[in-house]
Amino acid sequence: NAGVTQTPKFRILKIGQSMTLQCTQDMNHNYMYWYRQDPGMGLKLIYYSVGAGITDKGEVPNGYNVSRSTTEDFPLRLELAAPSQTSVYFCARGTGDYGYTFGSGTRLTVV
Amino acid sequence: QKEVEQNSGPLSVPEGAIASLNCTYSDRGSQSFFWYRQYSGKSPELIMFIYSNGDKEDGRFTAQLNKASQYVSLLIRDSQPSDSATYLCAVGSPWNTDKLIFGTGTRLQVFP
């Protein structure tokens, strides 16, 4: 997963807690994305960004927030964690023309 | 109708056989097509992309695209147990070139 680094790899949260999932890329790409993947399901787009200072909602944005203050970093914020947010989260960079590169993922459990 | 459809499988093939994975898409204007491999517990990894009608070969993998019929397929020759994974089809959105639309994936099992 060279190029996109996600931290942490695993996290357990209690209901109502908040956390930030970190994502950093090393290629200066403008386009970055956050997906969630539930067991046996496909990827669902949470938020995406087309450049520093520009973000937009995907299919499932509720309960999440993002920021893009630099081209390299695209953190995902969970406020008031709920069991429904238990999932694997993937950050990616790239375009629809050339494909995406994914980070290694963060496995989040909310109990 | 889903934008990108794949049979969820599992598709079971014996070692050494050809595995054929199929994907259909709904947007006729789509121009870019990708196959990702995802091992259990890992992130998706890009293995093939194709832009033009016809076949594109890379080692044991062949991607096939038919825009008139709106389908794209992935053939894996001489399948190995290490090919056992979920294969995701992704299609570039014709309306928003920064977006990929993903299918839900086909699980492939290659048995010895």
Interface residues (C-beta under 8 A of the other chain):
Chain A: N1 Y31 M41 G42 L43 L45 Y48 V50 F90 G94 T95 G96 D97 Y98 G99 Y100 T101 F102 G103 S104 G105
Chain B: Q31 S32 F34 K42 S43 P44 E45 L46 F49 L88 A90 G92 S93 N96 T97 D98 K99 L100 F102 G103 T104 G105
